[in-house]
Amino acid sequence: MGEQKTYRLQFALLAFTLLVCFIVNISLGSVSIPLKNIFGSFFGSVESSSNWNIIILDYRLPKAITAIMVGSGLGISGLLMQTLFRNPLAGPFVLGISSGASLGVALVILGSGLFGGLFATALITKWSIVIAASLGSFLVLLAVLAVSNKVRDTMAILIIGLMFGSITAAIVSVLSYFSSAEQLQQYIFWGFGSLSNLSWSELLIFFCIYAIGLILSVASIKGLNSLLLGDNYAKSLGLNLKQSRFIIIIATSLIAGTITAFAGPIAFIGLAIPHLTRQIFKTTNHKILLPAVFLFGAIVMLICDTIAQVPNSDYMLPINAITALVGAPVVIWLLVRQRKMMF
């Protein structure tokens, strides 16, 4: 019971921290907005024509919600992959999902020059990039699933996923070599990642796919706990390894692929958040870890986005750079302090 109470306290603190980070993220930016105006916008007591109301409801609120979904989704995807492969260096993009999305976007942005002129300009739109990234992720997912049906060894799937990533990276390099400076710049900017480009309609589509992946992740909790004990022991518990592996891969691909399609490739979060969470909760039980990673990932992403906004400035730093600069030293410090990695 004492352990359960400790977890309740930790969850309560994380939930409170998430709420504070959410409000701070919305209030800070190039224009600081008082708290009373933020709550006024939420509850409709501020005129719809107010500049602050437009900034909050049309820009900062969707961006904050995107940060929560991106942070929590990447954290959960990383947790699933680290457990499936029993490898602390596994992340949400280890199956080549991010590489497939990058290849799809590269074909649109870098390959559009082959079509030339106005057609190339018409081809590069916001939705075309999202669709290309989604298709690229989906095709890599189909390839990984086809291989997983043929291969019994989980580590072989990991290596094959990395090989798919190498192949797509090679194709992107070839496209980059024959592209113009303007096309390369546009592709590089996409690679920086962004949380601020989604409208409410796009956010709704994002959320629906993200929610399906989240439901599949929750349904995999029993299988994840069994996999920690090894494949043979999991089989002795009556776990269908092939089915569990299939569900975990689908859940990770839906979440990580959708995040990459809508927000770009976001580094660090998926790899580090599960380890940070284990350092705090000291458990391998996924009934505890999954919601904890959800909260922790959302908090870290909101903090990184707040820093990237450079409050009271017109500058907006790449979110990818902030996630690595803020997070990596924290992970190094925790691991040095603990002297071992809990896994």
GUDODREN-902786 format. One line per field, with one value per residue (C-alpha): residue number from 1; residue in one letter; z, x, y. Coordinates in steps of 0.05 Angstrom, whole numbers, plus 5000, padded with zeros to 4 digits. Example, Ala and Ser with C-alpha at 12.3 -4.5 7.8 and 13.67 -1.06 7.14 Angstrom:
residues 2
k: (1|2)
r: (A|S)
c3: (5156|5143)
c1: (5246|5273)
c2: (4910|4979)
***
This chain:
residues 343
k: (1|2|3|4|5|6|7|8|9|10|11|12|13|14|15|16|17|18|19|20|21|22|23|24|25|26|27|28|29|30|31|32|33|34|35|36|37|38|39|40|41|42|43|44|45|46|47|48|49|50|51|52|53|54|55|56|57|58|59|60|61|62|63|64|65|66|67|68|69|70|71|72|73|74|75|76|77|78|79|80|81|82|83|84|85|86|87|88|89|90|91|92|93|94|95|96|97|98|99|100|101|102|103|104|105|106|107|108|109|110|111|112|113|114|115|116|117|118|119|120|121|122|123|124|125|126|127|128|129|130|131|132|133|134|135|136|137|138|139|140|141|142|143|144|145|146|147|148|149|150|151|152|153|154|155|156|157|158|159|160|161|162|163|164|165|166|167|168|169|170|171|172|173|174|175|176|177|178|179|180|181|182|183|184|185|186|187|188|189|190|191|192|193|194|195|196|197|198|199|200|201|202|203|204|205|206|207|208|209|210|211|212|213|214|215|216|217|218|219|220|221|222|223|224|225|226|227|228|229|230|231|232|233|234|235|236|237|238|239|240|241|242|243|244|245|246|247|248|249|250|251|252|253|254|255|256|257|258|259|260|261|262|263|264|265|266|267|268|269|270|271|272|273|274|275|276|277|278|279|280|281|282|283|284|285|286|287|288|289|290|291|292|293|294|295|296|297|298|299|300|301|302|303|304|305|306|307|308|309|310|311|312|313|314|315|316|317|318|319|320|321|322|323|324|325|326|327|328|329|330|331|332|333|334|335|336|337|338|339|340|341|342|343)
r: (M|G|E|Q|K|T|Y|R|L|Q|F|A|L|L|A|F|T|L|L|V|C|F|I|V|N|I|S|L|G|S|V|S|I|P|L|K|N|I|F|G|S|F|F|G|S|V|E|S|S|S|N|W|N|I|I|I|L|D|Y|R|L|P|K|A|I|T|A|I|M|V|G|S|G|L|G|I|S|G|L|L|M|Q|T|L|F|R|N|P|L|A|G|P|F|V|L|G|I|S|S|G|A|S|L|G|V|A|L|V|I|L|G|S|G|L|F|G|G|L|F|A|T|A|L|I|T|K|W|S|I|V|I|A|A|S|L|G|S|F|L|V|L|L|A|V|L|A|V|S|N|K|V|R|D|T|M|A|I|L|I|I|G|L|M|F|G|S|I|T|A|A|I|V|S|V|L|S|Y|F|S|S|A|E|Q|L|Q|Q|Y|I|F|W|G|F|G|S|L|S|N|L|S|W|S|E|L|L|I|F|F|C|I|Y|A|I|G|L|I|L|S|V|A|S|I|K|G|L|N|S|L|L|L|G|D|N|Y|A|K|S|L|G|L|N|L|K|Q|S|R|F|I|I|I|I|A|T|S|L|I|A|G|T|I|T|A|F|A|G|P|I|A|F|I|G|L|A|I|P|H|L|T|R|Q|I|F|K|T|T|N|H|K|I|L|L|P|A|V|F|L|F|G|A|I|V|M|L|I|C|D|T|I|A|Q|V|P|N|S|D|Y|M|L|P|I|N|A|I|T|A|L|V|G|A|P|V|V|I|W|L|L|V|R|Q|R|K|M|M|F)
c3: (5000|5016|4945|4915|4956|4933|4861|4872|4900|4841|4791|4826|4823|4749|4732|4769|4735|4667|4681|4703|4641|4596|4623|4622|4550|4528|4566|4542|4472|4431|4469|4543|4560|4632|4664|4671|4595|4582|4626|4597|4527|4550|4582|4529|4572|4524|4459|4399|4361|4415|4390|4452|4441|4369|4391|4446|4410|4339|4352|4422|4446|4384|4392|4466|4451|4395|4444|4493|4440|4409|4476|4505|4439|4427|4500|4496|4428|4457|4517|4471|4428|4487|4518|4453|4435|4508|4485|4523|4459|4420|4403|4367|4299|4304|4255|4200|4209|4211|4152|4111|4127|4110|4043|4027|4042|4004|3942|3945|3962|3930|3874|3854|3816|3765|3745|3741|3742|3767|3775|3826|3865|3864|3887|3950|3997|4070|4058|4005|4054|4108|4059|4032|4102|4121|4058|4069|4141|4120|4065|4112|4164|4112|4096|4170|4183|4123|4150|4221|4195|4165|4222|4292|4324|4352|4345|4271|4263|4297|4250|4189|4211|4216|4146|4118|4150|4116|4048|4053|4078|4018|3970|4005|3998|3923|3916|3957|3912|3851|3886|3887|3948|3957|3957|4006|4053|4052|4067|4123|4155|4154|4189|4246|4268|4285|4332|4308|4239|4255|4249|4290|4233|4223|4298|4299|4246|4284|4349|4319|4293|4356|4400|4361|4374|4447|4455|4424|4471|4532|4505|4501|4575|4594|4535|4551|4623|4599|4547|4601|4628|4561|4502|4531|4597|4560|4520|4585|4610|4548|4510|4435|4417|4344|4358|4415|4372|4315|4359|4391|4322|4295|4357|4352|4277|4282|4337|4312|4239|4251|4295|4241|4187|4224|4266|4232|4261|4335|4366|4437|4469|4450|4471|4536|4568|4586|4621|4658|4681|4705|4747|4783|4789|4801|4769|4706|4711|4649|4685|4721|4668|4610|4643|4676|4609|4579|4632|4633|4557|4553|4608|4577|4508|4535|4571|4508|4466|4517|4512|4436|4434|4466|4509|4495|4430|4357|4349|4344|4354|4322|4370|4351|4376|4442|4458|4451|4486|4545|4552|4538|4596|4643|4622|4629|4699|4721|4696|4727|4792|4793|4766|4729|4680|4705|4652)
c1: (5000|5058|5085|5016|5009|5078|5058|4993|5033|5080|5024|4989|5053|5064|4992|4999|5065|5034|4978|5028|5072|5011|4989|5060|5070|5007|5023|5095|5119|5135|5076|5066|4992|4965|4934|4865|4862|4882|4826|4780|4793|4780|4713|4690|4693|4741|4716|4728|4759|4812|4883|4900|4840|4862|4934|4911|4856|4883|4958|4982|4928|4934|5010|5007|4960|5006|5065|5027|5010|5080|5116|5070|5066|5141|5153|5104|5131|5201|5178|5144|5206|5254|5212|5199|5273|5297|5347|5357|5380|5317|5272|5206|5241|5284|5239|5254|5188|5221|5266|5206|5171|5235|5240|5167|5179|5245|5210|5160|5208|5274|5243|5194|5249|5246|5177|5199|5164|5093|5077|5134|5108|5037|5062|5095|5037|5026|4979|5023|5081|5036|5009|5079|5107|5048|5055|5130|5120|5064|5106|5164|5114|5087|5158|5175|5110|5123|5192|5166|5121|5181|5231|5223|5281|5262|5333|5332|5272|5311|5370|5325|5290|5358|5375|5311|5332|5400|5368|5320|5376|5418|5361|5351|5426|5422|5361|5398|5458|5416|5373|5377|5398|5326|5298|5352|5336|5262|5276|5325|5272|5222|5275|5280|5210|5153|5093|5062|5035|4970|4900|4843|4819|4889|4896|4832|4858|4924|4888|4844|4903|4943|4885|4882|4956|4947|4890|4932|4989|4944|4919|4991|5008|5001|5044|5097|5104|5110|5163|5208|5216|5239|5205|5204|5174|5123|5101|5094|5046|5003|5024|5017|5085|5070|5004|5033|5093|5047|5003|5063|5094|5027|5017|5087|5082|5014|5038|5109|5089|5032|5077|5130|5079|5048|5106|5169|5223|5230|5294|5313|5243|5227|5295|5304|5235|5226|5294|5279|5212|5244|5294|5236|5186|5236|5191|5186|5110|5079|5014|5054|5105|5056|5015|5078|5114|5052|5054|5130|5136|5082|5116|5185|5158|5119|5182|5224|5172|5169|5244|5242|5193|5246|5196|5191|5227|5208|5256|5232|5287|5284|5248|5295|5355|5321|5299|5371|5404|5357|5346|5413|5451|5394|5397|5474|5469|5416|5454|5520|5484|5448|5510|5466|5409|5344|5315)
c2: (5000|5047|5038|5052|5117|5139|5129|5167|5226|5224|5221|5279|5320|5304|5322|5388|5403|5388|5438|5491|5479|5482|5550|5578|5554|5591|5654|5663|5680|5742|5774|5759|5749|5757|5695|5729|5739|5667|5640|5693|5666|5595|5612|5663|5725|5760|5790|5744|5802|5813|5804|5763|5719|5705|5690|5642|5604|5602|5595|5580|5531|5485|5488|5470|5411|5389|5391|5347|5295|5296|5290|5236|5198|5196|5176|5118|5096|5095|5055|5003|4995|4990|4936|4898|4895|4896|4948|5014|5048|5032|5092|5104|5111|5048|5011|5062|5099|5168|5150|5129|5195|5233|5197|5214|5287|5287|5259|5316|5373|5351|5310|5364|5399|5344|5368|5440|5508|5519|5445|5437|5497|5470|5401|5427|5443|5431|5372|5342|5339|5308|5256|5241|5231|5187|5144|5137|5115|5067|5034|5023|4995|4945|4923|4914|4875|4830|4815|4804|4749|4713|4725|4698|4734|4802|4829|4811|4857|4913|4904|4901|4965|4999|4974|5003|5069|5065|5051|5110|5156|5136|5154|5221|5235|5222|5269|5322|5319|5337|5389|5465|5506|5530|5458|5435|5493|5476|5403|5421|5467|5410|5367|5418|5398|5446|5446|5510|5495|5457|5484|5456|5411|5383|5374|5333|5285|5281|5265|5211|5170|5185|5160|5094|5083|5101|5051|4996|5014|5007|4940|4916|4927|4854|4832|4885|4861|4789|4807|4835|4764|4736|4703|4633|4656|4699|4637|4597|4651|4638|4701|4699|4729|4740|4776|4818|4838|4856|4901|4936|4951|4977|5021|5050|5061|5097|5144|5157|5160|5209|5253|5255|5270|5329|5356|5331|5286|5304|5277|5255|5252|5180|5153|5191|5199|5125|5125|5189|5160|5096|5136|5170|5112|5055|5003|4961|4952|4982|4995|5049|5066|5078|5135|5162|5166|5199|5255|5262|5265|5319|5360|5357|5375|5435|5459|5451|5488|5545|5553|5548|5606|5651|5691|5765|5756|5748|5689|5617|5565|5495|5449|5391|5431|5448|5377|5353|5412|5411|5337|5303|5336|5317|5244|5243|5274|5225|5164|5187|5201|5134|5097|5047|5046|5014|4970)
***
